[in-house]
């Protein structure tokens, strides 16, 4: 199954005519995850023709408005659309108080449960797992508590080589799952048939790392090592590194350095300061360090 990332918004604090604040939609293993929810996210979701009913997990990096102000409106729309299934919201400690205060003051009534997963640890932790994938936090260094998120497919089952299996009458359908799980087959006479003779390799598992607002932070490199795609904020050019450090952000050169040292497959940049009219200056700087650096496009759907 393919994994797709849709860029809903990628600019920094102020929305523009052509771009919205940070929000991404990740479709992985038939699951749909919303990552950050800046102002206007639900409009972008409609433009992307996303099915609201399939959206059950929302991950918020931090509680600055350009990353979460779209969430109360989205949740209110879920109610108006007749949602009844629980919604899981992952985010910094305080996100429950923020949302519930808004709902109380505005008398927003819900017909479904919101399950809050409030985060406060400064080390990486697994916060979601099912049979097919896992999600881990990536602790970041911003002005307030902030996490990135790492989405990883679990190792896939091996493919059965039916031509090879047919040569061994002892192998029955009930043995197939063990073969898919990588186990050898032991015949009644004690002969072992290596799994590699009966199966073929599965497709590689896919991984995606989302690194929201942060200063340059090398200790995330082991966490995101070899991911297929990395999104990393790149607010300023490196000539403004002092401002980046002061405001808790990263430069394009620094994001590219993280991508290079982590040996990722592709770097997607974002969260650009509105001072830059021509964003190609960002890739021009980043590609000197990491050639496979790219600018996002609104509503672009990227196959991982």
Phi and psi restraints in degrees (value plus and minus 20) as a CYANA .aco file:
   2 UNK   PHI    -101.2   -61.2
   2 UNK   PSI     134.1   174.1
   3 UNK   PHI    -132.4   -92.4
   3 UNK   PSI     112.7   152.7
   4 UNK   PHI    -146.9  -106.9
   4 UNK   PSI     118.7   158.7
   5 UNK   PHI    -136.8   -96.8
   5 UNK   PSI     102.4   142.4
   6 UNK   PHI    -127.6   -87.6
   6 UNK   PSI     103.9   143.9
   7 UNK   PHI    -104.0   -64.0
   7 UNK   PSI      88.4   128.4
   8 UNK   PHI    -107.0   -67.0
   8 UNK   PSI     -56.9   -16.9
   9 UNK   PHI    -178.0  -138.0
   9 UNK   PSI     130.3   170.3
  10 UNK   PHI    -166.3  -126.3
  10 UNK   PSI     -21.2    18.8
  11 UNK   PHI    -110.8   -70.8
  11 UNK   PSI     155.3   195.3
  12 UNK   PHI    -102.2   -62.2
  12 UNK   PSI    -169.8  -129.8
  13 UNK   PHI     -75.8   -35.8
  13 UNK   PSI     -57.2   -17.2
  14 UNK   PHI    -119.6   -79.6
  14 UNK   PSI     101.5   141.5
  15 UNK   PHI     -83.7   -43.7
  15 UNK   PSI     130.3   170.3
  16 UNK   PHI    -143.6  -103.6
  16 UNK   PSI     156.7   196.7
  17 UNK   PHI     -82.0   -42.0
  17 UNK   PSI     -55.7   -15.7
  18 UNK   PHI    -122.4   -82.4
  18 UNK   PSI     -25.5    14.5
  19 UNK   PHI    -171.7  -131.7
  19 UNK   PSI     135.5   175.5
  20 UNK   PHI    -137.3   -97.3
  20 UNK   PSI     144.2   184.2
  21 UNK   PHI     -83.4   -43.4
  21 UNK   PSI     153.1   193.1
  22 UNK   PHI     -78.2   -38.2
  22 UNK   PSI     108.4   148.4
  23 UNK   PHI    -188.7  -148.7
  23 UNK   PSI     119.5   159.5
  24 UNK   PHI    -160.6  -120.6
  24 UNK   PSI     129.0   169.0
  25 UNK   PHI    -137.3   -97.3
  25 UNK   PSI      99.8   139.8
  26 UNK   PHI    -131.5   -91.5
  26 UNK   PSI     104.5   144.5
  27 UNK   PHI    -130.0   -90.0
  27 UNK   PSI      93.1   133.1
  28 UNK   PHI    -158.7  -118.7
  28 UNK   PSI     106.9   146.9
  29 UNK   PHI      32.0    72.0
  29 UNK   PSI      24.6    64.6
  30 UNK   PHI      43.7    83.7
  30 UNK   PSI      -6.3    33.7
  31 UNK   PHI    -124.3   -84.3
  31 UNK   PSI     132.6   172.6
  32 UNK   PHI    -142.8  -102.8
  32 UNK   PSI     104.3   144.3
  33 UNK   PHI    -143.4  -103.4
  33 UNK   PSI     113.0   153.0
  34 UNK   PHI    -118.7   -78.7
  34 UNK   PSI     109.0   149.0
  35 UNK   PHI    -135.3   -95.3
  35 UNK   PSI      94.1   134.1
  36 UNK   PHI      42.3    82.3
  36 UNK   PSI     138.0   178.0
  37 UNK   PHI    -171.9  -131.9
  37 UNK   PSI      49.2    89.2
  38 UNK   PHI     -88.2   -48.2
  38 UNK   PSI     153.5   193.5
  39 UNK   PHI     -74.0   -34.0
  39 UNK   PSI     113.5   153.5
  40 UNK   PHI      65.5   105.5
  40 UNK   PSI     -12.9    27.1
  41 UNK   PHI     -81.4   -41.4
  41 UNK   PSI     -60.9   -20.9
  42 UNK   PHI     -86.5   -46.5
  42 UNK   PSI     -49.6    -9.6
  43 UNK   PHI     -86.6   -46.6
  43 UNK   PSI     -62.0   -22.0
  44 UNK   PHI     -85.4   -45.4
  44 UNK   PSI     -56.4   -16.4
  45 UNK   PHI     -81.9   -41.9
  45 UNK   PSI     -59.5   -19.5
  46 UNK   PHI     -86.8   -46.8
  46 UNK   PSI     -60.5   -20.5
  47 UNK   PHI     -83.2   -43.2
  47 UNK   PSI     -53.1   -13.1
  48 UNK   PHI    -101.2   -61.2
  48 UNK   PSI     -22.0    18.0
  49 UNK   PHI      39.2    79.2
  49 UNK   PSI      17.9    57.9
  50 UNK   PHI     -97.4   -57.4
  50 UNK   PSI     125.0   165.0
  51 UNK   PHI    -106.2   -66.2
  51 UNK   PSI      88.9   128.9
  52 UNK   PHI     -79.3   -39.3
  52 UNK   PSI     -51.7   -11.7
  53 UNK   PHI     -88.4   -48.4
  53 UNK   PSI     -39.7     0.3
  54 UNK   PHI    -111.4   -71.4
  54 UNK   PSI     -23.1    16.9
  55 UNK   PHI    -111.9   -71.9
  55 UNK   PSI      81.8   121.8
  56 UNK   PHI    -135.9   -95.9
  56 UNK   PSI     -27.8    12.2
  57 UNK   PHI    -157.1  -117.1
  57 UNK   PSI     103.4   143.4
  58 UNK   PHI    -142.7  -102.7
  58 UNK   PSI     109.2   149.2
  59 UNK   PHI    -134.8   -94.8
  59 UNK   PSI      98.4   138.4
  60 UNK   PHI    -128.4   -88.4
  60 UNK   PSI     107.4   147.4
  61 UNK   PHI     -94.0   -54.0
  61 UNK   PSI     -65.0   -25.0
  62 UNK   PHI    -181.8  -141.8
  62 UNK   PSI     152.3   192.3
  63 UNK   PHI    -119.3   -79.3
  63 UNK   PSI       9.1    49.1
  64 UNK   PHI     -98.2   -58.2
  64 UNK   PSI     124.1   164.1
  65 UNK   PHI     -78.2   -38.2
  65 UNK   PSI     -54.1   -14.1
  66 UNK   PHI     -92.5   -52.5
  66 UNK   PSI     -18.9    21.1
  67 UNK   PHI    -139.8   -99.8
  67 UNK   PSI     -26.1    13.9
  68 UNK   PHI    -166.0  -126.0
  68 UNK   PSI     -25.8    14.2
  69 UNK   PHI     -88.6   -48.6
  69 UNK   PSI     -34.5     5.5
  70 UNK   PHI    -104.0   -64.0
  70 UNK   PSI     -29.3    10.7
  71 UNK   PHI     -90.0   -50.0
  71 UNK   PSI     -65.7   -25.7
  72 UNK   PHI     -78.3   -38.3
  72 UNK   PSI     -61.3   -21.3
  73 UNK   PHI     -86.4   -46.4
  73 UNK   PSI     -59.0   -19.0
  74 UNK   PHI     -83.7   -43.7
  74 UNK   PSI     -63.8   -23.8
  75 UNK   PHI     -85.0   -45.0
  75 UNK   PSI     -59.1   -19.1
  76 UNK   PHI     -82.6   -42.6
  76 UNK   PSI     -58.3   -18.3
  77 UNK   PHI     -86.8   -46.8
  77 UNK   PSI     -56.4   -16.4
  78 UNK   PHI     -75.3   -35.3
  78 UNK   PSI     -63.6   -23.6
  79 UNK   PHI     -82.7   -42.7
  79 UNK   PSI     -65.6   -25.6
  80 UNK   PHI     -84.6   -44.6
  80 UNK   PSI     -45.3    -5.3
  81 UNK   PHI    -106.3   -66.3
  81 UNK   PSI     -19.2    20.8
  82 UNK   PHI      65.9   105.9
  82 UNK   PSI       2.0    42.0
  83 UNK   PHI     -81.6   -41.6
  83 UNK   PSI     120.9   160.9
  84 UNK   PHI    -147.5  -107.5
  84 UNK   PSI     -38.4     1.6
  85 UNK   PHI     -98.6   -58.6
  85 UNK   PSI     130.4   170.4
  86 UNK   PHI     -82.0   -42.0
  86 UNK   PSI     129.7   169.7
  87 UNK   PHI    -137.9   -97.9
  87 UNK   PSI     107.1   147.1
  88 UNK   PHI    -118.6   -78.6
  88 UNK   PSI     104.7   144.7
  89 UNK   PHI    -138.3   -98.3
  89 UNK   PSI     101.6   141.6
  90 UNK   PHI    -129.3   -89.3
  90 UNK   PSI     111.2   151.2
  91 UNK   PHI    -198.9  -158.9
  91 UNK   PSI     157.2   197.2
  92 UNK   PHI     -80.3   -40.3
  92 UNK   PSI     133.1   173.1
  93 UNK   PHI     -74.4   -34.4
  93 UNK   PSI     108.7   148.7
  94 UNK   PHI      95.7   135.7
  94 UNK   PSI     -36.7     3.3
  95 UNK   PHI     -88.0   -48.0
  95 UNK   PSI     -53.7   -13.7
  96 UNK   PHI     -85.8   -45.8
  96 UNK   PSI     -66.6   -26.6
  97 UNK   PHI     -80.5   -40.5
  97 UNK   PSI     -62.2   -22.2
  98 UNK   PHI     -80.5   -40.5
  98 UNK   PSI     -71.4   -31.4
  99 UNK   PHI     -89.3   -49.3
  99 UNK   PSI     -64.8   -24.8
 100 UNK   PHI     -86.3   -46.3
 100 UNK   PSI     -52.1   -12.1
 101 UNK   PHI     -84.6   -44.6
 101 UNK   PSI     -64.5   -24.5
 102 UNK   PHI     -81.5   -41.5
 102 UNK   PSI     -64.5   -24.5
 103 UNK   PHI     -85.3   -45.3
 103 UNK   PSI     -56.8   -16.8
 104 UNK   PHI     -88.7   -48.7
 104 UNK   PSI     -68.8   -28.8
 105 UNK   PHI     -84.3   -44.3
 105 UNK   PSI     -57.9   -17.9
 106 UNK   PHI    -110.9   -70.9
 106 UNK   PSI     -19.1    20.9
 107 UNK   PHI      32.8    72.8
 107 UNK   PSI      25.6    65.6
 108 UNK   PHI    -104.9   -64.9
 108 UNK   PSI      95.1   135.1
 109 UNK   PHI    -119.2   -79.2
 109 UNK   PSI     122.6   162.6
 110 UNK   PHI    -139.0   -99.0
 110 UNK   PSI     127.1   167.1
 111 UNK   PHI    -124.6   -84.6
 111 UNK   PSI      -3.0    37.0
 112 UNK   PHI    -165.5  -125.5
 112 UNK   PSI     142.5   182.5
 113 UNK   PHI    -108.9   -68.9
 113 UNK   PSI     117.7   157.7
 114 UNK   PHI    -123.2   -83.2
 114 UNK   PSI     101.5   141.5
 115 UNK   PHI    -119.5   -79.5
 115 UNK   PSI      92.5   132.5
 116 UNK   PHI    -111.3   -71.3
 116 UNK   PSI     114.3   154.3
 117 UNK   PHI    -139.7   -99.7
 117 UNK   PSI      69.8   109.8
 118 UNK   PHI    -105.2   -65.2
 118 UNK   PSI     115.2   155.2
 119 UNK   PHI    -132.6   -92.6
 119 UNK   PSI     120.2   160.2
 120 UNK   PHI    -166.9  -126.9
 120 UNK   PSI     -18.2    21.8
 121 UNK   PHI     -98.9   -58.9
 121 UNK   PSI     129.3   169.3
 122 UNK   PHI    -122.4   -82.4
 122 UNK   PSI      -9.3    30.7
 123 UNK   PHI    -142.1  -102.1
 123 UNK   PSI     136.1   176.1
 124 UNK   PHI     -84.9   -44.9
 124 UNK   PSI     120.4   160.4
 125 UNK   PHI    -163.4  -123.4
 125 UNK   PSI     131.5   171.5
 126 UNK   PHI     -99.7   -59.7
 126 UNK   PSI     105.4   145.4
 127 UNK   PHI    -137.5   -97.5
 127 UNK   PSI     -28.9    11.1
 128 UNK   PHI    -171.4  -131.4
 128 UNK   PSI     121.2   161.2
 129 UNK   PHI    -176.4  -136.4
 129 UNK   PSI     118.3   158.3
 130 UNK   PHI    -158.5  -118.5
 130 UNK   PSI    -185.5  -145.5
 131 UNK   PHI     -86.9   -46.9
 131 UNK   PSI     -41.3    -1.3
 132 UNK   PHI    -131.4   -91.4
 132 UNK   PSI     -44.5    -4.5
 133 UNK   PHI    -172.8  -132.8
 133 UNK   PSI     148.1   188.1
 134 UNK   PHI    -154.7  -114.7
 134 UNK   PSI     132.8   172.8
 135 UNK   PHI    -148.9  -108.9
 135 UNK   PSI     111.3   151.3
 136 UNK   PHI    -141.9  -101.9
 136 UNK   PSI     131.5   171.5
 137 UNK   PHI    -100.6   -60.6
 137 UNK   PSI     132.3   172.3
 138 UNK   PHI    -142.1  -102.1
 138 UNK   PSI      79.5   119.5
 139 UNK   PHI     -81.5   -41.5
 139 UNK   PSI     109.7   149.7
 140 UNK   PHI    -136.9   -96.9
 140 UNK   PSI     159.0   199.0
 141 UNK   PHI    -148.4  -108.4
 141 UNK   PSI      67.7   107.7
 142 UNK   PHI    -137.5   -97.5
 142 UNK   PSI    -191.6  -151.6
 143 UNK   PHI     -91.6   -51.6
 143 UNK   PSI     -48.3    -8.3
 144 UNK   PHI    -145.8  -105.8
 144 UNK   PSI     150.5   190.5
 145 UNK   PHI     -75.3   -35.3
 145 UNK   PSI     111.7   151.7
 146 UNK   PHI    -171.7  -131.7
 146 UNK   PSI     119.8   159.8
 147 UNK   PHI    -145.9  -105.9
 147 UNK   PSI     125.8   165.8
 148 UNK   PHI    -113.5   -73.5
 148 UNK   PSI    -199.9  -159.9
 149 UNK   PHI    -158.4  -118.4
 149 UNK   PSI     118.3   158.3
 150 UNK   PHI    -132.6   -92.6
 150 UNK   PSI     101.3   141.3
 151 UNK   PHI    -128.0   -88.0
 151 UNK   PSI     103.1   143.1
 152 UNK   PHI    -151.8  -111.8
 152 UNK   PSI     106.1   146.1
 153 UNK   PHI     -90.2   -50.2
 153 UNK   PSI     120.4   160.4
 154 UNK   PHI     -92.5   -52.5
 154 UNK   PSI     138.8   178.8
 155 UNK   PHI     -73.3   -33.3
 155 UNK   PSI     114.7   154.7
 156 UNK   PHI    -102.4   -62.4
 156 UNK   PSI     140.0   180.0
 157 UNK   PHI     -89.9   -49.9
 157 UNK   PSI     129.2   169.2
 158 UNK   PHI     -92.8   -52.8
 158 UNK   PSI     136.5   176.5
 159 UNK   PHI    -112.3   -72.3
 159 UNK   PSI     116.4   156.4
 160 UNK   PHI     -93.1   -53.1
 160 UNK   PSI     115.0   155.0
 161 UNK   PHI    -117.1   -77.1
 161 UNK   PSI      69.2   109.2
 162 UNK   PHI     -84.3   -44.3
 162 UNK   PSI     -50.6   -10.6
 163 UNK   PHI     -83.3   -43.3
 163 UNK   PSI     -62.6   -22.6
 164 UNK   PHI     -92.0   -52.0
 164 UNK   PSI     -60.3   -20.3
 165 UNK   PHI     -82.4   -42.4
 165 UNK   PSI     -56.8   -16.8
 166 UNK   PHI     -83.5   -43.5
 166 UNK   PSI     -36.5     3.5
 167 UNK   PHI     -99.6   -59.6
 167 UNK   PSI     -25.9    14.1
 168 UNK   PHI    -145.1  -105.1
 168 UNK   PSI      75.2   115.2
 169 UNK   PHI     -79.1   -39.1
 169 UNK   PSI     -43.0    -3.0
 170 UNK   PHI     -88.7   -48.7
 170 UNK   PSI     -42.9    -2.9
 171 UNK   PHI     -98.1   -58.1
 171 UNK   PSI      98.1   138.1
 172 UNK   PHI    -129.3   -89.3
 172 UNK   PSI     149.8   189.8
 173 UNK   PHI     -76.9   -36.9
 173 UNK   PSI     -55.0   -15.0
 174 UNK   PHI     -86.8   -46.8
 174 UNK   PSI     -33.6     6.4
 175 UNK   PHI    -109.9   -69.9
 175 UNK   PSI     -30.8     9.2
 176 UNK   PHI     -81.7   -41.7
 176 UNK   PSI     -60.3   -20.3
 177 UNK   PHI     -84.4   -44.4
 177 UNK   PSI     -58.7   -18.7
 178 UNK   PHI     -81.7   -41.7
 178 UNK   PSI     -57.9   -17.9
 179 UNK   PHI     -86.9   -46.9
 179 UNK   PSI     -63.0   -23.0
 180 UNK   PHI     -80.4   -40.4
 180 UNK   PSI     -51.1   -11.1
 181 UNK   PHI    -101.0   -61.0
 181 UNK   PSI     -21.8    18.2
 182 UNK   PHI      76.6   116.6
 182 UNK   PSI     -11.6    28.4
 183 UNK   PHI    -103.0   -63.0
 183 UNK   PSI     126.3   166.3
 184 UNK   PHI     -93.0   -53.0
 184 UNK   PSI     143.1   183.1
 185 UNK   PHI    -128.5   -88.5
 185 UNK   PSI     109.4   149.4
 186 UNK   PHI    -125.6   -85.6
 186 UNK   PSI      99.3   139.3
 187 UNK   PHI     -94.6   -54.6
 187 UNK   PSI     147.0   187.0
 188 UNK   PHI     -81.6   -41.6
 188 UNK   PSI     -50.0   -10.0
 189 UNK   PHI    -105.2   -65.2
 189 UNK   PSI     -13.3    26.7
 190 UNK   PHI      72.4   112.4
 190 UNK   PSI     -25.8    14.2
 191 UNK   PHI     -89.2   -49.2
 191 UNK   PSI     114.9   154.9
 192 UNK   PHI    -123.5   -83.5
 192 UNK   PSI     106.5   146.5
 193 UNK   PHI    -121.3   -81.3
 193 UNK   PSI      95.5   135.5
 194 UNK   PHI     -78.6   -38.6
 194 UNK   PSI     121.4   161.4
 195 UNK   PHI     -77.1   -37.1
 195 UNK   PSI     -55.1   -15.1
 196 UNK   PHI     -82.4   -42.4
 196 UNK   PSI     -41.8    -1.8
 197 UNK   PHI    -102.1   -62.1
 197 UNK   PSI     -37.4     2.6
 198 UNK   PHI    -130.6   -90.6
 198 UNK   PSI     -31.1     8.9
 199 UNK   PHI    -157.4  -117.4
 199 UNK   PSI     148.4   188.4
 200 UNK   PHI    -142.7  -102.7
 200 UNK   PSI     141.2   181.2
 201 UNK   PHI     -82.7   -42.7
 201 UNK   PSI     123.5   163.5
 202 UNK   PHI     -98.3   -58.3
 202 UNK   PSI     150.9   190.9
 203 UNK   PHI     -86.2   -46.2
 203 UNK   PSI     126.3   166.3
 204 UNK   PHI     -80.5   -40.5
 204 UNK   PSI     126.9   166.9
 205 UNK   PHI     -92.8   -52.8
 205 UNK   PSI     127.7   167.7
 206 UNK   PHI    -122.6   -82.6
 206 UNK   PSI     126.6   166.6
 207 UNK   PHI    -157.5  -117.5
 207 UNK   PSI     127.0   167.0
 208 UNK   PHI    -159.7  -119.7
 208 UNK   PSI     112.2   152.2
 209 UNK   PHI    -138.1   -98.1
 209 UNK   PSI     109.7   149.7
 210 UNK   PHI    -132.4   -92.4
 210 UNK   PSI      94.1   134.1
 211 UNK   PHI    -135.4   -95.4
 211 UNK   PSI      85.0   125.0
 212 UNK   PHI     -99.0   -59.0
 212 UNK   PSI    -174.1  -134.1
 213 UNK   PHI     -78.5   -38.5
 213 UNK   PSI     106.0   146.0
 214 UNK   PHI    -186.7  -146.7
 214 UNK   PSI     130.9   170.9
 215 UNK   PHI     -93.8   -53.8
 215 UNK   PSI     146.8   186.8
 216 UNK   PHI     -77.3   -37.3
 216 UNK   PSI     106.5   146.5
 217 UNK   PHI    -164.1  -124.1
 217 UNK   PSI      75.0   115.0
 218 UNK   PHI     -89.6   -49.6
 218 UNK   PSI     -41.9    -1.9
 219 UNK   PHI     -92.9   -52.9
 219 UNK   PSI     -23.0    17.0
 220 UNK   PHI    -102.8   -62.8
 220 UNK   PSI     -31.7     8.3
 221 UNK   PHI     -78.0   -38.0
 221 UNK   PSI     -66.4   -26.4
 222 UNK   PHI     -80.5   -40.5
 222 UNK   PSI     -50.3   -10.3
 223 UNK   PHI     -90.7   -50.7
 223 UNK   PSI     -53.8   -13.8
 224 UNK   PHI    -127.6   -87.6
 224 UNK   PSI      -7.8    32.2
 225 UNK   PHI     -74.4   -34.4
 225 UNK   PSI     107.1   147.1
 226 UNK   PHI      46.2    86.2
 226 UNK   PSI      -2.1    37.9
 227 UNK   PHI     -84.0   -44.0
 227 UNK   PSI     132.6   172.6
 228 UNK   PHI     -87.4   -47.4
 228 UNK   PSI     -64.2   -24.2
 229 UNK   PHI    -156.7  -116.7
 229 UNK   PSI     115.1   155.1
 230 UNK   PHI    -138.9   -98.9
 230 UNK   PSI     106.6   146.6
 231 UNK   PHI    -118.1   -78.1
 231 UNK   PSI     107.4   147.4
 232 UNK   PHI    -158.7  -118.7
 232 UNK   PSI     109.1   149.1
 233 UNK   PHI     -77.5   -37.5
 233 UNK   PSI     125.5   165.5
 234 UNK   PHI    -165.8  -125.8
 234 UNK   PSI      50.4    90.4
 235 UNK   PHI     -89.2   -49.2
 235 UNK   PSI     -58.3   -18.3
 236 UNK   PHI    -147.6  -107.6
 236 UNK   PSI     141.7   181.7
 237 UNK   PHI     -94.6   -54.6
 237 UNK   PSI     141.0   181.0
 238 UNK   PHI     -88.3   -48.3
 238 UNK   PSI     -40.6    -0.6
 239 UNK   PHI     -83.7   -43.7
 239 UNK   PSI     -37.7     2.3
 240 UNK   PHI    -129.4   -89.4
 240 UNK   PSI      13.4    53.4
 241 UNK   PHI     -78.8   -38.8
 241 UNK   PSI     -58.2   -18.2
 242 UNK   PHI     -81.1   -41.1
 242 UNK   PSI     -60.4   -20.4
 243 UNK   PHI     -88.2   -48.2
 243 UNK   PSI     -58.3   -18.3
 244 UNK   PHI     -79.8   -39.8
 244 UNK   PSI     -66.7   -26.7
 245 UNK   PHI     -82.7   -42.7
 245 UNK   PSI     -61.6   -21.6
 246 UNK   PHI     -85.6   -45.6
 246 UNK   PSI     -60.0   -20.0
 247 UNK   PHI    -111.8   -71.8
 247 UNK   PSI     -22.1    17.9
 248 UNK   PHI      60.6   100.6
 248 UNK   PSI      21.1    61.1
 249 UNK   PHI    -150.4  -110.4
 249 UNK   PSI     158.6   198.6
 250 UNK   PHI    -140.9  -100.9
 250 UNK   PSI     131.0   171.0
 251 UNK   PHI    -111.4   -71.4
 251 UNK   PSI     144.2   184.2
 252 UNK   PHI     -80.0   -40.0
 252 UNK   PSI     -61.4   -21.4
 253 UNK   PHI     -83.1   -43.1
 253 UNK   PSI     -60.2   -20.2
 254 UNK   PHI     -88.2   -48.2
 254 UNK   PSI     -60.8   -20.8
 255 UNK   PHI     -80.7   -40.7
 255 UNK   PSI     -61.4   -21.4
 256 UNK   PHI     -85.9   -45.9
 256 UNK   PSI     -55.2   -15.2
 257 UNK   PHI     -85.3   -45.3
 257 UNK   PSI     -62.5   -22.5
 258 UNK   PHI     -79.5   -39.5
 258 UNK   PSI     -66.5   -26.5
 259 UNK   PHI     -80.4   -40.4
 259 UNK   PSI     -62.3   -22.3
 260 UNK   PHI     -85.5   -45.5
 260 UNK   PSI     -68.2   -28.2
 261 UNK   PHI     -87.8   -47.8
 261 UNK   PSI     -49.6    -9.6
 262 UNK   PHI    -105.4   -65.4
 262 UNK   PSI     -26.1    13.9
 263 UNK   PHI      33.9    73.9
 263 UNK   PSI      27.6    67.6
 264 UNK   PHI     -99.2   -59.2
 264 UNK   PSI     144.7   184.7
 265 UNK   PHI     -96.6   -56.6
 265 UNK   PSI     -59.1   -19.1
 266 UNK   PHI    -174.1  -134.1
 266 UNK   PSI     122.0   162.0
 267 UNK   PHI    -131.6   -91.6
 267 UNK   PSI     106.5   146.5
 268 UNK   PHI    -128.4   -88.4
 268 UNK   PSI     106.7   146.7
 269 UNK   PHI    -117.0   -77.0
 269 UNK   PSI     144.5   184.5
 270 UNK   PHI    -197.1  -157.1
 270 UNK   PSI    -196.9  -156.9
 271 UNK   PHI      42.0    82.0
 271 UNK   PSI      28.1    68.1
 272 UNK   PHI     -99.1   -59.1
 272 UNK   PSI     122.5   162.5
 273 UNK   PHI     -82.3   -42.3
 273 UNK   PSI     122.5   162.5
 274 UNK   PHI     -90.5   -50.5
 274 UNK   PSI     -22.9    17.1
 275 UNK   PHI     -91.2   -51.2
 275 UNK   PSI     -36.3     3.7
 276 UNK   PHI    -120.5   -80.5
 276 UNK   PSI      91.8   131.8
 277 UNK   PHI     -99.6   -59.6
 277 UNK   PSI     -57.1   -17.1
 278 UNK   PHI    -127.8   -87.8
 278 UNK   PSI      84.3   124.3
 279 UNK   PHI     -96.6   -56.6
 279 UNK   PSI     -27.2    12.8
 280 UNK   PHI     -83.9   -43.9
 280 UNK   PSI     -39.1     0.9
 281 UNK   PHI     -83.0   -43.0
 281 UNK   PSI     -47.3    -7.3
 282 UNK   PHI     -89.8   -49.8
 282 UNK   PSI     -68.7   -28.7
 283 UNK   PHI     -89.1   -49.1
 283 UNK   PSI     -53.7   -13.7
 284 UNK   PHI     -78.7   -38.7
 284 UNK   PSI     -60.7   -20.7
 285 UNK   PHI     -93.5   -53.5
 285 UNK   PSI     -66.6   -26.6
 286 UNK   PHI     -84.5   -44.5
 286 UNK   PSI     -59.3   -19.3
 287 UNK   PHI     -90.1   -50.1
 287 UNK   PSI     -34.5     5.5
 288 UNK   PHI     -87.8   -47.8
 288 UNK   PSI     -45.5    -5.5
 289 UNK   PHI    -123.4   -83.4
 289 UNK   PSI     -61.6   -21.6
 290 UNK   PHI    -156.4  -116.4
 290 UNK   PSI      78.3   118.3
 291 UNK   PHI     -78.3   -38.3
 291 UNK   PSI     -48.0    -8.0
 292 UNK   PHI    -109.7   -69.7
 292 UNK   PSI      30.0    70.0
 293 UNK   PHI    -126.5   -86.5
 293 UNK   PSI     119.4   159.4
 294 UNK   PHI    -158.6  -118.6
 294 UNK   PSI     131.5   171.5
 295 UNK   PHI    -105.6   -65.6
 295 UNK   PSI     125.0   165.0
 296 UNK   PHI     -99.5   -59.5
 296 UNK   PSI     142.2   182.2
 297 UNK   PHI    -148.6  -108.6
 297 UNK   PSI     117.9   157.9
 298 UNK   PHI     -77.0   -37.0
 298 UNK   PSI     109.3   149.3
 299 UNK   PHI      46.4    86.4
 299 UNK   PSI      -5.4    34.6
 300 UNK   PHI     -89.6   -49.6
 300 UNK   PSI     115.0   155.0
 301 UNK   PHI    -127.5   -87.5
 301 UNK   PSI      96.3   136.3
 302 UNK   PHI    -127.3   -87.3
 302 UNK   PSI     105.4   145.4
 303 UNK   PHI    -106.0   -66.0
 303 UNK   PSI     102.0   142.0
